Amino acid sequence: MCGRYATTTNPATLAVELDAIDETGDKGFDPNYNVAPTNQVLTVVERHDRDHPEDPASLRLRAMRWGLVPAWSKASEPGVPAKGKPLFNARADKAATAPSFRDSVKKRRCLVPMDGWYEWVTESGGSGKAVKQPFFMSKSDGGLLYMAGLWSVWRDRGQGEDAKPLLSCTILTTDAVGELTKVHDRMPLPMPREHWAAWLDPDHPAPEELLETPAPEAVSDILIRAVPSLVNSVRNNGPELLDQLDEAEAGQISLI
C-alpha cells in the first residue's frame, strides 16, 4: 500500500529537469513531508496541446487531487463529487478491468514523483498493546522516485458547459519484492525512466508487462529506515518526520 508519502520537489525546478511544461499554475507546492489522500499532489503526464493536437505530445506537470474520482461519479452537491471509497491506490494487476480504473489504464497514465513513502509495521508489545512503527522508503542516493499512476477528469454534468474539471489520480501498487517484503506485502509500482515513453504515451495502450510486478533488482537501491511516530498524525509536517531512529528508539520492532 501507499497511503502516505513525502515530496519536497519544486515544480519549476522539476519542469526544467524533465524539459516539461509546468501547468500547476497557482496551486503552489511547498515541501510536504506528510502527503495524505485528498491532498493536491504533483504529477507528470504526456499530452497533446489542445490548440494544436497534431503536434507531438509533450511532458507536462499537473496538480491533481490524490484519490481518483471516476468520470462517471455523481455529484453530491453542485461541483462536488459524491463521497465514496478513497481511491488513492489501485492494484496494478486488476486496474485494467476494474470499472473505476480501466478507462484511465487505456489513455490516462501518469507518474507521481516522491522523495519516498511510509509504511507501518505492527507487532504486539510487552504489555500486549500493539506497537506501530513507521518506516520510510527512499532511494539510497537521495534522488526522486517516480511511481506509476492513473488519472481522471471529473465534471459535474448537471452544470453543463460551465462545469469545471477536477483532475485526480491514484498510485498503482504491486506485490512487494526484495527487502521491502519485510515492511509490507504491497508497494507502489516504480516506473523506470526507460519505460516513461511507453507508459505516458497518450495515443497507445501501455505494454501489459509494465503493469507486472518488477524484479527485486528494481528496488535494490531503496533504503528502509525507521522514522519518528510523528508521521502517524497528518497534522505533523516537517523534515523531522524523516529523522532516522536507531534501534533503541525504534523499540520492539526490527526488520532483521
C-alpha positions as CSV (number, residue, x, y, z in Angstrom):
1,M,0.0,0.0,0.0
2,C,1.0,3.6,-0.3
3,G,-1.2,5.9,1.8
4,R,1.3,8.5,2.9
5,Y,4.5,9.9,1.2
6,A,6.9,12.8,1.2
7,T,7.8,15.2,-1.6
8,T,10.0,18.2,-1.5
9,T,10.5,18.8,-5.2
10,N,9.7,22.3,-6.7
11,P,7.5,22.1,-9.9
12,A,9.6,24.9,-11.6
13,T,12.8,23.0,-10.9
14,L,11.4,19.7,-12.0
15,A,10.0,21.2,-15.2
16,V,13.5,22.3,-16.1
17,E,15.0,18.9,-15.2
18,L,12.4,17.0,-17.3
19,D,12.1,19.5,-20.1
20,A,8.3,19.6,-19.2
21,I,5.7,22.3,-19.3
22,D,4.7,23.4,-15.8
23,E,0.8,23.6,-15.7
24,T,0.5,23.6,-11.9
25,G,-0.4,27.3,-12.1
26,D,-1.2,29.0,-8.7
27,K,-1.6,25.7,-6.8
28,G,1.7,26.2,-5.0
29,F,3.8,23.2,-3.8
30,D,5.7,23.7,-0.7
31,P,7.7,20.8,0.7
32,N,5.2,18.3,2.1
33,Y,6.6,15.6,4.4
34,N,3.2,14.0,5.1
35,V,1.2,13.8,1.9
36,A,-2.2,12.2,2.6
37,P,-5.1,11.3,0.4
38,T,-7.2,14.2,-0.9
39,N,-4.1,16.5,-0.9
40,Q,-3.2,18.2,-4.1
41,V,-0.2,16.4,-5.5
42,L,2.3,16.8,-8.3
43,T,2.0,14.5,-11.3
44,V,3.8,14.1,-14.7
45,V,1.7,13.4,-17.8
46,E,2.2,13.5,-21.5
47,R,-0.5,15.2,-23.6
48,H,-1.0,17.0,-26.9
49,D,-1.6,20.7,-27.0
50,R,-5.3,21.3,-27.1
51,D,-5.0,24.1,-29.7
52,H,-2.5,22.1,-31.8
53,P,-3.5,18.4,-31.4
54,E,-1.4,17.4,-34.4
55,D,1.8,18.4,-32.7
56,P,3.8,15.8,-30.8
57,A,2.7,15.2,-27.2
58,S,4.9,16.8,-24.5
59,L,5.6,16.2,-20.8
60,R,3.5,18.4,-18.5
61,L,3.4,18.8,-14.8
62,R,-0.1,19.0,-13.3
63,A,-1.6,19.3,-9.9
64,M,-4.2,16.7,-9.1
65,R,-6.3,15.5,-6.1
66,W,-4.8,12.3,-4.7
67,G,-7.7,9.9,-4.7
68,L,-9.1,9.2,-8.2
69,V,-12.7,10.3,-8.9
70,P,-14.0,8.2,-11.9
71,A,-15.5,10.3,-14.6
72,W,-18.9,8.7,-14.2
73,S,-19.2,9.6,-10.5
74,K,-22.3,11.6,-9.5
75,A,-22.2,15.0,-7.7
76,S,-23.3,15.3,-4.0
77,E,-23.8,19.0,-4.5
78,P,-23.1,21.3,-7.4
79,G,-19.4,20.9,-8.5
80,V,-18.6,18.4,-5.7
81,P,-18.3,14.7,-6.4
82,A,-20.1,12.3,-4.1
83,K,-18.1,10.8,-1.4
84,G,-17.0,7.2,-1.8
85,K,-14.2,4.8,-1.1
86,P,-10.9,6.9,-1.3
87,L,-9.3,5.5,-4.5
88,F,-5.7,6.6,-3.6
89,N,-4.3,3.2,-4.6
90,A,-5.1,0.8,-7.4
91,R,-3.9,-2.8,-7.8
92,A,-1.7,-2.9,-11.0
93,D,-2.8,-6.5,-11.7
94,K,-6.5,-5.6,-11.7
95,A,-6.7,-2.0,-12.8
96,A,-7.3,-2.8,-16.5
97,T,-10.6,-4.5,-15.7
98,A,-11.8,-2.5,-12.7
99,P,-14.7,-0.1,-13.5
100,S,-13.1,2.8,-11.6
101,F,-9.7,2.5,-13.4
102,R,-10.0,0.7,-16.8
103,D,-10.6,3.9,-18.8
104,S,-7.5,5.5,-17.2
105,V,-5.4,2.5,-17.9
106,K,-6.2,2.9,-21.6
107,K,-5.5,6.6,-22.0
108,R,-4.7,8.5,-18.8
109,R,-1.5,7.2,-17.2
110,C,0.9,9.4,-15.1
111,L,3.9,9.4,-12.9
112,V,3.8,10.5,-9.3
113,P,7.2,11.9,-8.2
114,M,8.1,11.5,-4.5
115,D,11.1,11.5,-2.1
116,G,9.8,8.3,-0.6
117,W,6.8,6.7,1.1
118,Y,5.8,5.5,4.5
119,E,4.6,2.1,5.8
120,W,3.8,0.9,9.3
121,V,4.9,-2.4,10.9
122,T,2.7,-3.5,13.8
123,E,3.7,-6.0,16.5
124,S,2.5,-6.8,20.0
125,G,4.3,-5.0,22.7
126,G,5.4,-6.5,26.0
127,S,2.1,-5.3,27.7
128,G,0.0,-6.9,24.9
129,K,-0.6,-3.5,23.4
130,A,0.1,-3.2,19.7
131,V,3.3,-1.3,18.7
132,K,3.0,0.6,15.4
133,Q,6.4,1.7,14.0
134,P,6.6,3.8,10.8
135,F,9.3,3.2,8.2
136,F,10.3,5.5,5.3
137,M,11.4,4.0,2.0
138,S,13.6,6.2,-0.3
139,K,16.4,6.0,-2.8
140,S,19.8,5.5,-1.2
141,D,21.2,8.3,-3.3
142,G,18.5,10.8,-2.2
143,G,17.1,11.0,-5.8
144,L,13.4,11.2,-6.7
145,L,11.2,8.1,-7.1
146,Y,8.7,8.1,-9.9
147,M,5.7,5.8,-9.3
148,A,3.2,4.6,-11.8
149,G,-0.2,6.3,-11.5
150,L,-3.5,6.7,-13.3
151,W,-5.6,9.9,-13.6
152,S,-9.1,11.0,-14.4
153,V,-11.1,14.1,-15.3
154,W,-14.4,14.6,-13.5
155,R,-17.0,17.2,-14.3
156,D,-20.4,17.8,-12.7
157,R,-22.7,17.0,-15.7
158,G,-25.5,18.9,-14.1
159,Q,-23.6,22.2,-14.6
160,G,-23.3,21.6,-18.4
161,E,-20.6,23.7,-20.2
162,D,-19.9,25.7,-17.0
163,A,-18.6,22.6,-15.2
164,K,-15.0,22.9,-14.0
165,P,-12.8,19.9,-14.4
166,L,-11.5,18.1,-11.3
167,L,-8.2,16.3,-12.0
168,S,-7.5,13.4,-9.7
169,C,-5.1,10.5,-9.5
170,T,-4.2,7.2,-7.9
171,I,-0.9,5.4,-7.3
172,L,-0.6,1.8,-8.7
173,T,0.6,-0.8,-6.2
174,T,2.0,-4.3,-6.8
175,D,3.4,-7.2,-4.7
176,A,6.4,-6.1,-2.7
177,V,9.7,-7.6,-3.7
178,G,13.2,-7.9,-2.2
179,E,13.8,-6.3,1.2
180,L,10.5,-4.4,1.0
181,T,8.6,-7.6,1.9
182,K,9.8,-7.1,5.5
183,V,7.8,-3.9,5.7
184,H,4.6,-4.7,3.8
185,D,3.2,-7.2,1.3
186,R,2.4,-4.4,-1.2
187,M,4.5,-1.5,-2.6
188,P,3.9,1.4,-5.1
189,L,4.8,0.4,-8.6
190,P,8.1,2.1,-9.7
191,M,8.4,3.2,-13.3
192,P,12.0,3.3,-14.6
193,R,12.8,6.2,-16.9
194,E,13.5,3.9,-19.8
195,H,9.7,3.0,-19.7
196,W,8.4,6.5,-19.4
197,A,7.7,7.0,-23.1
198,A,5.6,3.8,-23.4
199,W,3.9,4.4,-20.0
200,L,2.9,8.0,-20.7
201,D,2.1,7.7,-24.4
202,P,-1.4,9.2,-24.7
203,D,-2.0,7.6,-28.2
204,H,-1.3,4.0,-27.4
205,P,-2.1,1.5,-24.7
206,A,0.8,0.7,-22.3
207,P,2.5,-2.6,-22.8
208,E,1.0,-5.1,-20.3
209,E,4.4,-6.0,-18.9
210,L,4.7,-2.5,-17.4
211,L,1.9,-3.5,-15.0
212,E,3.6,-6.6,-13.9
213,T,5.5,-7.0,-10.5
214,P,9.1,-5.9,-11.1
215,A,12.1,-8.0,-10.3
216,P,13.8,-7.4,-6.9
217,E,16.6,-5.5,-8.7
218,A,14.2,-2.7,-9.5
219,V,14.1,-1.7,-5.8
220,S,17.6,-2.8,-4.8
221,D,18.6,0.9,-4.3
222,I,15.7,1.5,-1.9
223,L,16.8,2.4,1.7
224,I,14.4,1.4,4.5
225,R,14.7,3.3,7.8
226,A,12.6,3.7,11.0
227,V,11.3,7.2,11.5
228,P,9.5,9.0,14.3
229,S,5.9,8.3,15.1
230,L,5.1,12.0,14.4
231,V,4.1,10.9,10.9
232,N,1.2,9.0,12.4
233,S,-0.7,12.2,12.5
234,V,-1.4,14.1,9.3
235,R,-1.3,17.3,11.4
236,N,2.5,16.9,11.7
237,N,4.6,18.1,8.8
238,G,8.3,18.9,8.7
239,P,11.7,17.5,7.9
240,E,11.9,16.0,11.4
241,L,9.4,13.3,10.2
242,L,12.3,11.8,8.2
243,D,14.8,11.6,11.0
244,Q,16.3,8.2,11.3
245,L,15.7,6.3,14.5
246,D,18.4,4.0,15.9
247,E,17.4,0.5,17.1
248,A,16.9,1.7,20.7
249,E,14.5,4.4,19.6
250,A,12.6,2.1,17.2
251,G,11.9,-0.1,20.3
252,Q,10.4,-3.6,19.9
253,I,10.3,-3.7,16.1
254,S,13.2,-4.8,14.0
255,L,13.3,-5.8,10.3
256,I,16.3,-8.0,10.7
